[in-house]
């Protein structure tokens, strides 16, 4: 009887651990794993399921109409070829542009058959991998990271990001970072000699924040960060040697609705061979939908790379 009770407690404990592990997995990480598995298992259906092509017409209409992304809305408003009535507000412009544009967008998607998507987007990844002699069943996923290139323009750091609909936070300088998701900031040649630092103060290098960050303030190489529930909700990125070069970092929970639905480029790094070699695939323009994260642009096979900073075989 005691043995039975112990076994029950043991299996309950294992069940709790498994569910906690699943609960802690960021949805974008889940997408990255499934995308890698689609190539590893040569499973096109899994690939297609995670793409924008998986949305039905009604789902796509709802997704586009409700997307919290000012940059995407601006692009569709720009595509609207008719003049707007005088004194039309931004929200009214969006309603008009959306009604004219959403069908054009869904027609564009509908022109791509499953076989065409497979031929143009899925098979090329497998083909390029085969040129390196990669045997997918012996590969191992090393990292799933959001790629954020960092440049320098007009006396400040320039980092890719979409604007929020909330005007109070709608600035190119505001960065939104999710807890539980890894980010890789790649410093371009334009930033040479300018230290990229993250801290709790907009300009004070004595208040740098290093928890969950690799390469903070080094001024060279990639800066990698992964924040958790203990990370402050607001940090700052800046250059200690040049005032006004940075901006705020708003740290959010994965399910927090108070943030823009940004387009993310997802970097998958995996290993193969003995001795081990590193390879990368880029999953482009990932956004959140009611079904979860989906990618909206054709992925690309980057090829063999030097093992990136912060990852290990």
C-alpha positions as CSV (number, residue, x, y, z in Angstrom):
1,X,0.0,0.0,0.0
2,X,2.8,2.4,0.9
3,X,4.6,1.6,-2.3
4,X,1.4,2.4,-4.3
5,X,1.0,5.7,-2.5
6,X,4.7,6.6,-3.1
7,X,4.3,5.8,-6.8
8,X,1.1,8.0,-7.0
9,X,3.0,10.9,-5.4
10,X,6.0,10.3,-7.8
11,X,3.9,10.4,-10.9
12,X,1.9,13.4,-9.7
13,X,5.3,15.2,-9.1
14,X,6.5,14.3,-12.6
15,X,3.2,15.5,-14.1
16,X,3.5,18.9,-12.3
17,X,7.1,19.3,-13.5
18,X,6.1,18.6,-17.1
19,X,3.2,21.0,-17.0
20,X,5.4,23.7,-15.4
21,X,8.0,23.2,-18.1
22,X,5.3,23.6,-20.8
23,X,3.9,26.6,-19.1
24,X,7.3,28.3,-19.1
25,X,7.9,27.8,-22.8
26,X,7.6,31.1,-24.6
27,X,5.2,30.7,-27.6
28,X,7.9,32.0,-30.0
29,X,10.3,29.3,-28.7
30,X,7.6,26.7,-29.4
31,X,7.4,28.0,-32.9
32,X,11.1,27.8,-33.3
33,X,11.2,24.2,-32.1
34,X,8.4,23.2,-34.5
35,X,10.1,25.0,-37.4
36,X,13.3,23.2,-36.7
37,X,11.4,19.9,-36.4
38,X,9.7,20.5,-39.7
39,X,13.1,20.5,-41.4
40,X,14.6,17.8,-39.3
41,X,11.6,15.4,-40.0
42,X,11.0,16.7,-43.5
43,X,7.5,17.6,-42.4
44,X,6.0,20.2,-44.7
45,X,2.6,20.1,-43.0
46,X,4.2,21.2,-39.8
47,X,6.0,24.0,-41.7
48,X,2.8,25.2,-43.3
49,X,0.8,25.1,-40.0
50,X,3.1,27.7,-38.6
51,X,2.9,30.1,-41.6
52,X,0.5,32.9,-42.4
53,X,-0.8,30.6,-45.2
54,X,-2.5,28.5,-42.5
55,X,-5.0,31.3,-41.8
56,X,-8.5,31.0,-43.3
57,X,-10.0,34.1,-44.9
58,X,-12.1,35.1,-41.8
59,X,-9.1,34.4,-39.6
60,X,-6.8,36.6,-41.7
61,X,-9.3,39.4,-41.8
62,X,-9.7,39.4,-38.0
63,X,-5.9,39.1,-37.6
64,X,-5.1,42.1,-39.8
65,X,-7.9,44.3,-38.6
66,X,-6.9,43.8,-34.9
67,X,-3.1,43.7,-35.2
68,X,-1.4,46.0,-32.7
69,X,1.3,47.3,-34.9
70,X,1.4,50.9,-36.2
71,X,4.2,50.2,-38.7
72,X,2.1,47.6,-40.5
73,X,-1.0,49.8,-40.5
74,X,1.2,52.7,-41.8
75,X,2.3,50.5,-44.7
76,X,-1.3,49.6,-45.6
77,X,-2.4,53.2,-45.4
78,X,0.4,54.1,-47.7
79,X,-0.8,51.5,-50.2
80,X,-4.3,53.1,-50.3
81,X,-4.3,54.9,-53.6
82,X,-7.3,57.1,-53.1
83,X,-7.1,60.5,-51.3
84,X,-8.5,60.5,-47.8
85,X,-11.2,63.1,-47.0
86,X,-9.8,66.3,-45.4
87,X,-9.3,66.2,-41.6
88,X,-9.6,62.3,-41.5
89,X,-8.2,61.0,-38.3
90,X,-5.6,58.2,-38.2
91,X,-8.1,55.6,-37.0
92,X,-10.5,56.6,-39.7
93,X,-7.7,56.3,-42.3
94,X,-7.0,52.8,-41.0
95,X,-10.6,51.7,-41.3
96,X,-10.8,53.0,-44.9
97,X,-7.5,51.5,-45.9
98,X,-8.2,48.2,-44.2
99,X,-11.6,47.8,-46.0
100,X,-9.8,48.3,-49.3
101,X,-6.6,46.4,-48.6
102,X,-7.4,43.3,-46.7
103,X,-9.0,41.5,-49.7
104,X,-5.9,42.4,-51.8
105,X,-3.7,40.9,-49.2
106,X,-5.7,37.7,-48.8
107,X,-5.9,37.3,-52.6
108,X,-2.1,37.6,-52.7
109,X,-1.8,34.8,-50.2
110,X,-4.4,32.7,-52.0
111,X,-2.4,32.8,-55.2
112,X,0.2,30.6,-53.5
113,X,-0.8,26.9,-53.6
114,X,0.6,24.4,-51.0
115,X,2.8,22.8,-53.7
116,X,4.1,26.2,-54.7
117,X,4.9,27.1,-51.1
118,X,6.6,23.8,-50.6
119,X,8.7,24.2,-53.8
120,X,9.7,27.8,-53.2
121,X,10.0,28.0,-49.4
122,X,10.5,24.5,-47.8
123,X,12.4,22.4,-50.3
124,X,15.2,25.1,-50.8
125,X,16.1,24.9,-47.1
126,X,16.5,21.1,-47.3
127,X,18.4,21.4,-50.6
128,X,20.9,23.9,-49.2
129,X,21.4,21.8,-46.1
130,X,22.1,18.8,-48.2
131,X,24.9,20.6,-50.0
132,X,26.7,20.7,-46.6
133,X,26.0,17.0,-46.2
134,X,23.7,17.6,-43.3
135,X,21.8,14.6,-42.0
136,X,18.9,16.1,-40.1
137,X,18.3,13.2,-37.7
138,X,21.7,13.7,-36.2
139,X,21.4,17.5,-35.8
140,X,20.7,19.3,-32.5
141,X,19.0,22.6,-31.9
142,X,21.4,24.9,-30.0
143,X,19.5,28.2,-29.9
144,X,16.3,30.0,-30.7
145,X,16.9,33.8,-30.6
146,X,15.3,37.0,-31.8
147,X,17.8,38.8,-34.0
148,X,18.1,42.5,-33.5
149,X,20.8,44.3,-35.7
150,X,22.1,47.4,-34.1
151,X,23.3,50.3,-36.2
152,X,24.3,53.9,-35.6
153,X,22.5,56.9,-37.3
154,X,22.1,60.5,-36.4
155,X,24.1,60.3,-33.2
156,X,22.2,57.4,-31.7
157,X,21.8,53.6,-31.8
158,X,19.3,52.4,-34.4
159,X,17.5,49.1,-33.7
160,X,14.9,47.5,-35.8
161,X,11.4,47.5,-34.3
162,X,7.7,48.2,-35.1
163,X,5.8,51.1,-33.6
164,X,3.0,50.7,-31.1
165,X,-0.5,52.0,-31.5
166,X,-0.2,53.6,-28.0
167,X,1.1,57.1,-28.8
168,X,2.8,57.4,-25.4
169,X,5.1,54.5,-26.3
170,X,5.1,54.9,-30.1
171,X,8.8,55.8,-30.6
172,X,11.5,54.2,-32.7
173,X,13.7,54.3,-29.6
174,X,11.4,52.2,-27.4
175,X,12.4,48.5,-27.3
176,X,10.0,45.8,-26.2
177,X,11.6,42.7,-24.7
178,X,9.7,39.6,-23.6
179,X,10.6,37.6,-20.6
180,X,11.6,34.0,-21.4
181,X,12.8,34.8,-24.9
182,X,16.4,35.1,-26.0
183,X,17.6,38.2,-28.0
184,X,20.8,38.6,-29.9
185,X,21.9,42.2,-30.6
186,X,24.4,42.2,-33.4
187,X,26.5,45.4,-33.5
188,X,27.2,46.7,-37.0
189,X,30.5,48.3,-38.1
190,X,28.7,51.7,-37.7
191,X,28.8,51.2,-33.9
192,X,32.5,50.6,-33.8
193,X,34.0,52.4,-30.8
194,X,30.6,53.1,-29.2
195,X,29.8,51.0,-26.2
196,X,26.3,49.4,-26.1
197,X,25.2,49.2,-22.5
198,X,22.0,48.2,-20.7
199,X,21.2,49.6,-17.2
200,X,18.6,50.9,-14.8
201,X,19.4,54.5,-15.6
202,X,19.1,56.2,-19.0
203,X,22.8,57.4,-19.0
204,X,24.6,56.2,-15.9
205,X,27.1,53.5,-16.6
206,X,27.6,52.8,-12.9
207,X,24.0,51.5,-12.8
208,X,24.5,48.9,-15.6
209,X,22.3,45.8,-15.4
210,X,24.1,42.5,-16.1
211,X,21.6,39.8,-14.9
212,X,20.6,37.7,-17.9
213,X,22.9,39.6,-20.2
214,X,26.1,38.4,-22.0
215,X,28.5,41.1,-23.4
216,X,26.9,44.1,-21.7
217,X,29.0,47.2,-22.2
218,X,31.8,45.3,-24.0
219,X,31.5,47.5,-27.1
220,X,32.3,44.6,-29.4
221,X,30.7,41.3,-30.4
222,X,27.1,40.3,-29.9
223,X,25.1,41.2,-26.8
224,X,22.8,38.4,-25.8
225,X,20.0,38.8,-23.2
226,X,17.3,36.6,-21.7
227,X,15.1,38.1,-19.0
228,X,13.0,36.4,-16.4
229,X,10.2,37.2,-13.9
230,X,12.7,39.0,-11.7
231,X,13.9,41.5,-14.3
232,X,12.7,45.1,-13.8
233,X,9.8,46.1,-16.1
234,X,11.8,49.1,-17.4
235,X,15.5,49.3,-18.3
236,X,17.5,51.5,-20.7
237,X,20.0,51.0,-23.5
238,X,22.6,53.7,-24.0
239,X,26.1,54.7,-24.9
240,X,28.2,55.9,-21.9
241,X,30.3,58.1,-24.2
242,X,27.5,59.9,-26.0
243,X,24.4,61.3,-24.3
244,X,21.0,60.7,-25.9
245,X,22.1,57.7,-28.0
246,X,19.7,55.2,-26.5
247,X,16.2,54.7,-25.2
248,X,13.9,52.8,-22.9
249,X,13.5,49.0,-22.8
250,X,10.0,47.8,-21.7
251,X,10.2,44.3,-20.3
252,X,6.9,42.4,-20.8
253,X,5.4,39.0,-19.9
254,X,4.7,36.8,-23.0
255,X,0.9,37.1,-22.4
256,X,1.0,40.9,-21.8
257,X,-1.4,42.6,-24.2
258,X,0.1,46.0,-23.5
259,X,2.7,45.9,-26.3
260,X,2.9,46.0,-30.0
261,X,2.7,42.9,-32.1
262,X,6.2,43.2,-33.5
263,X,7.6,41.4,-36.5
264,X,10.5,39.3,-35.2
265,X,13.3,37.6,-37.2
266,X,14.0,34.3,-35.4
267,X,17.5,32.8,-35.6
268,X,17.7,29.0,-35.3
269,X,21.2,27.7,-34.6
270,X,21.9,24.0,-34.8
271,X,24.8,21.6,-34.8
272,X,25.8,18.7,-37.0
273,X,28.8,16.5,-37.7
274,X,31.9,15.4,-35.7
275,X,33.7,17.6,-34.8
276,X,30.6,19.6,-34.4
277,X,29.8,22.5,-36.8
278,X,27.2,25.3,-36.3
279,X,24.6,26.2,-38.9
280,X,21.8,28.7,-38.9
281,X,18.3,29.2,-40.4
282,X,16.4,32.5,-40.3
283,X,12.6,32.4,-39.7
284,X,11.5,35.8,-40.9
285,X,8.8,38.2,-39.8
286,X,7.2,36.2,-37.0
287,X,4.0,37.8,-35.6
288,X,1.4,36.7,-33.1
289,X,-2.0,35.6,-34.3
290,X,-5.0,34.1,-32.4
291,X,-3.5,30.7,-33.3
292,X,-0.1,31.6,-31.8
293,X,3.1,32.9,-33.5
294,X,3.2,32.5,-37.3
295,X,5.9,33.4,-39.8
296,X,5.0,35.7,-42.7
297,X,8.1,35.7,-44.9
298,X,10.1,33.0,-46.7
299,X,12.7,31.5,-44.3
300,X,16.3,31.4,-45.4
301,X,19.2,29.0,-44.9
302,X,22.2,31.1,-43.7
303,X,24.6,28.2,-43.8
304,X,27.6,27.3,-41.7
305,X,28.7,29.9,-39.1
306,X,31.3,30.2,-36.3
307,X,29.6,29.1,-33.1
308,X,27.9,32.2,-31.9
309,X,28.7,33.9,-28.6
310,X,26.6,32.6,-25.8
311,X,25.9,29.2,-27.3
312,X,27.7,25.9,-26.8
313,X,27.8,22.5,-28.5
